Amino acid sequence: MSDTKIDIAVVSDHPGIARWHAMAPPGRVAGVAGLRPIVPFRHDVLPPPAGPGVAELSLYVAPQWRRRGIGSRLLDAVRRRAAEGRAAERRVVVDVVAGSPGEAFSLRHGFRYARSRRHDLLTYHDVHQAWLSELVDAERPGYRLTHWTGAVLDSPGVRDLLRSPSRLGGAVLIAADAEGDLAAYAAAVAGAPWQPRARQYGPVVLPGHHGRHLDRWVSAALIQRLREVHPHVQEIETTTADDDADLLAVRAGLGFHLLRRTRLYELTQP
């Protein structure tokens, strides 16, 4: 059933993010949708399909307004924008809980299953700071840690960021290099001061540097540095492919615990 009294309005209050409100009289918000371009670091912190040219969809309809076609109308607005030819938005991904109404909605509207994912959470309250410092300060012969902070606005290379000066911004990048050769890195993005949860991407270990526990090292350094730069952050969320046992073991060893399991779906515009 479609509710013709609902207006879909474009909202321009988040730079870089396309947003829509489903407005019900008298001025109530019945649903929201957002489309955020995913900006991966090269060497792909975010594995396919969340690479260049992909935007992440968020869509929510208040319970009392469901089953009225509002979600479909919001998605139509998203599709129209993607069809305008913006390269960064022609592929859309959405993360949904298995068996949820969101999964049924995605399947009904032509989204294709991509992979299962696991979300883990680390809270700083549970981090033993002295133990973390020991991990970070432990010698790794031939390797050194470098870091960068700032805002990631396009599709940068990690090496390019590390060569550029740090500046104000929500992104924190930690890298391990061996005599100038990039070996491993991890990144995190913090939100506004009233948003206590940051999102971590990686770690990534480049070919030729595996077997030295660099993934654990840069992850520990990122946990430490993120809190120094953004003291308002209280917790870190990560996303991992459900079958990546090695990376899940690294996360568990640092204190991350299971938050939820989701499925990633993808929609490609013709």
C-alpha positions as CSV (number, residue, x, y, z in Angstrom):
1,M,0.0,0.0,0.0
2,S,1.4,3.4,-1.0
3,D,0.8,6.5,1.1
4,T,0.3,9.4,-1.3
5,K,0.4,12.0,1.6
6,I,4.1,11.3,2.0
7,D,6.6,13.7,0.3
8,I,10.1,12.6,-0.4
9,A,12.4,15.6,0.3
10,V,16.1,16.0,-0.3
11,V,18.1,17.0,2.8
12,S,21.4,18.9,2.4
13,D,22.7,19.0,6.0
14,H,25.6,16.5,5.6
15,P,28.3,17.5,3.1
16,G,29.3,14.6,0.9
17,I,26.3,12.5,1.8
18,A,23.0,12.4,-0.2
19,R,20.0,12.2,2.2
20,W,16.3,12.1,1.8
21,H,13.4,12.4,4.3
22,A,10.0,10.9,3.9
23,M,7.8,13.7,5.3
24,A,4.3,13.0,6.7
25,P,1.9,15.8,7.7
26,P,2.2,17.9,9.7
27,G,6.0,17.9,9.2
28,R,6.8,14.5,10.7
29,V,9.7,12.4,9.4
30,A,8.4,8.9,8.6
31,G,11.6,7.6,7.0
32,V,15.1,8.5,6.0
33,A,17.6,7.3,3.4
34,G,21.2,8.2,2.9
35,L,23.8,7.5,0.3
36,R,27.5,7.8,1.3
37,P,30.3,7.3,-1.2
38,I,32.8,4.7,0.1
39,V,36.3,6.2,-0.2
40,P,38.8,3.3,0.1
41,F,42.5,3.7,0.5
42,R,44.4,2.1,-2.3
43,H,45.6,-1.5,-1.6
44,D,42.0,-1.7,-0.5
45,V,41.3,-1.5,3.1
46,L,37.7,-2.1,2.0
47,P,37.6,-5.3,-0.1
48,P,35.4,-5.7,-3.1
49,P,32.6,-5.0,-3.7
50,A,33.2,-2.0,-1.5
51,G,35.9,-0.5,-3.7
52,P,36.0,2.6,-5.9
53,G,32.7,3.6,-7.4
54,V,30.6,2.2,-4.6
55,A,28.2,4.0,-2.3
56,E,26.7,2.7,1.0
57,L,23.0,2.9,1.4
58,S,21.2,3.5,4.8
59,L,17.4,3.3,4.8
60,Y,15.0,3.4,7.7
61,V,11.2,3.7,8.0
62,A,9.6,4.2,11.4
63,P,7.6,1.2,12.5
64,Q,4.2,2.9,12.5
65,W,4.8,4.0,8.8
66,R,5.9,0.6,7.4
67,R,4.0,-1.4,4.7
68,R,2.9,1.8,3.0
69,G,5.5,1.9,0.2
70,I,7.6,4.5,1.9
71,G,10.8,2.5,1.8
72,S,10.3,1.8,-1.9
73,R,9.8,5.5,-2.6
74,L,13.0,6.4,-0.7
75,L,14.9,3.8,-2.7
76,D,13.4,5.1,-5.9
77,A,14.9,8.5,-5.0
78,V,18.3,6.8,-4.4
79,R,18.1,5.0,-7.8
80,R,17.3,8.2,-9.6
81,R,20.4,9.9,-8.2
82,A,22.5,6.9,-9.1
83,A,21.1,6.9,-12.6
84,E,22.2,10.5,-13.1
85,G,25.6,9.1,-13.9
86,R,27.6,9.8,-10.8
87,A,30.4,7.2,-11.0
88,A,30.8,7.0,-7.2
89,E,27.1,6.0,-6.8
90,R,26.4,3.6,-9.7
91,R,26.9,0.6,-7.4
92,V,25.1,0.6,-4.1
93,V,25.7,-1.7,-1.1
94,V,23.6,-2.2,2.0
95,D,24.4,-4.1,5.2
96,V,21.5,-5.9,6.7
97,V,20.9,-8.4,9.5
98,A,20.2,-12.0,8.2
99,G,16.5,-12.8,8.2
100,S,15.5,-9.3,8.9
101,P,12.9,-7.2,7.1
102,G,15.8,-5.2,5.6
103,E,17.1,-8.4,3.9
104,A,13.6,-9.2,2.5
105,F,13.4,-5.6,1.3
106,S,16.8,-5.8,-0.4
107,L,15.9,-9.1,-2.2
108,R,12.5,-7.7,-3.3
109,H,14.2,-4.7,-4.9
110,G,16.8,-6.5,-6.9
111,F,19.9,-6.4,-4.6
112,R,22.3,-9.3,-5.0
113,Y,23.9,-11.1,-2.1
114,A,27.7,-10.3,-1.9
115,R,29.0,-11.8,1.3
116,S,28.4,-12.4,5.0
117,R,30.2,-10.1,7.5
118,R,30.9,-10.0,11.2
119,H,31.0,-6.7,13.2
120,D,33.1,-6.6,16.3
121,L,33.5,-3.9,18.9
122,L,36.3,-2.8,21.2
123,T,35.5,-0.5,24.1
124,Y,38.4,1.5,25.6
125,H,37.1,0.7,29.1
126,D,38.3,-2.8,28.5
127,V,41.7,-2.0,27.1
128,H,44.7,-2.4,29.5
129,Q,46.7,0.6,28.5
130,A,50.1,-0.7,29.8
131,W,49.6,-4.0,27.9
132,L,48.7,-2.0,24.8
133,S,51.8,0.2,25.1
134,E,54.0,-2.9,25.4
135,L,52.5,-4.2,22.2
136,V,53.1,-1.0,20.4
137,D,56.6,-0.4,21.8
138,A,57.9,-3.9,21.1
139,E,60.8,-3.8,18.7
140,R,60.2,-5.0,15.1
141,P,63.7,-5.2,13.6
142,G,63.7,-3.5,10.2
143,Y,60.3,-1.8,10.7
144,R,59.1,1.5,12.1
145,L,55.7,3.0,12.7
146,T,54.5,6.2,11.0
147,H,51.1,7.9,11.3
148,W,48.9,10.5,9.6
149,T,45.7,12.3,10.6
150,G,43.3,14.3,8.4
151,A,40.2,14.1,6.2
152,V,40.0,11.6,3.3
153,L,38.0,13.3,0.6
154,D,38.9,11.3,-2.5
155,S,40.6,8.0,-3.3
156,P,44.1,8.5,-1.9
157,G,47.0,6.2,-1.8
158,V,48.4,5.4,1.6
159,R,51.9,6.5,0.5
160,D,50.5,9.8,-0.7
161,L,48.8,10.4,2.7
162,L,51.9,9.5,4.6
163,R,54.0,12.0,2.6
164,S,51.5,14.8,3.2
165,P,51.3,16.8,6.4
166,S,48.8,15.8,9.0
167,R,45.8,18.1,9.5
168,L,42.5,18.3,11.2
169,G,40.1,15.5,10.3
170,G,38.5,12.4,11.5
171,A,40.8,9.9,9.8
172,V,43.8,8.3,11.6
173,L,46.2,6.2,9.6
174,I,49.0,4.0,11.1
175,A,51.6,2.4,8.8
176,A,54.6,0.1,9.2
177,D,57.4,0.6,6.7
178,A,60.7,-1.1,6.1
179,E,63.3,1.3,4.9
180,G,60.7,3.4,3.1
181,D,58.8,0.4,1.8
182,L,55.1,0.3,2.9
183,A,54.6,-3.0,4.7
184,A,51.3,-2.7,6.6
185,Y,48.7,-0.3,7.7
186,A,45.4,0.2,9.4
187,A,43.0,3.2,9.5
188,A,40.1,4.5,11.5
189,V,37.6,7.3,11.1
190,A,36.1,9.1,14.0
191,G,32.8,11.0,13.9
192,A,31.7,14.3,15.5
193,P,32.5,14.9,19.2
194,W,29.1,13.6,20.2
195,Q,29.6,10.3,18.3
196,P,31.6,8.0,20.6
197,R,32.1,5.2,18.1
198,A,34.8,5.1,15.5
199,R,35.1,2.7,12.5
200,Q,38.3,0.8,11.8
201,Y,39.4,-0.4,8.3
202,G,42.1,-3.0,7.9
203,P,44.7,-4.0,8.9
204,V,46.3,-4.8,5.6
205,V,49.7,-6.5,5.3
206,L,51.3,-6.1,1.8
207,P,53.0,-9.0,0.0
208,G,56.5,-9.8,1.2
209,H,55.8,-8.8,4.8
210,H,53.5,-11.5,6.1
211,G,54.4,-13.7,9.1
212,R,55.8,-10.9,11.2
213,H,52.6,-10.0,13.1
214,L,52.5,-6.6,11.6
215,D,48.7,-6.7,11.4
216,R,48.5,-6.9,15.2
217,W,51.2,-4.2,15.6
218,V,49.6,-1.6,13.4
219,S,46.1,-2.4,14.9
220,A,47.4,-1.9,18.4
221,A,49.1,1.3,17.4
222,L,45.9,2.5,15.8
223,I,43.9,1.9,18.9
224,Q,46.4,3.9,20.9
225,R,46.8,6.8,18.5
226,L,43.1,7.1,17.8
227,R,42.3,7.9,21.4
228,E,45.2,10.4,21.6
229,V,43.9,12.3,18.6
230,H,40.2,11.9,19.3
231,P,39.7,11.5,23.1
232,H,35.9,11.5,22.7
233,V,36.1,8.1,21.1
234,Q,34.9,5.4,23.5
235,E,34.7,2.4,21.2
236,I,35.8,1.1,17.8
237,E,33.7,-1.0,15.4
238,T,35.3,-3.3,12.8
239,T,33.8,-5.3,9.9
240,T,35.4,-8.6,8.8
241,A,34.4,-11.2,6.2
242,D,32.9,-14.1,8.2
243,D,35.4,-16.6,6.8
244,D,38.6,-14.5,7.5
245,A,39.8,-16.6,10.4
246,D,43.3,-15.0,10.6
247,L,42.0,-11.4,10.8
248,L,39.3,-12.5,13.3
249,A,42.0,-14.0,15.5
250,V,43.9,-10.7,15.4
251,R,40.8,-8.8,16.5
252,A,40.0,-11.2,19.3
253,G,43.6,-11.0,20.6
254,L,43.2,-7.2,20.9
255,G,39.9,-7.4,22.8
256,F,37.3,-7.0,20.1
257,H,34.1,-9.0,20.7
258,L,31.2,-10.0,18.5
259,L,28.6,-7.2,18.0
260,R,26.4,-8.6,15.2
261,R,26.5,-10.6,12.0
262,T,25.2,-9.1,8.8
263,R,24.9,-9.8,5.1
264,L,26.1,-7.4,2.4
265,Y,23.9,-6.9,-0.7
266,E,24.8,-5.0,-3.8
267,L,22.7,-3.2,-6.4
268,T,24.3,-2.1,-9.7
269,Q,22.6,0.5,-11.8
270,P,22.3,-0.3,-15.5
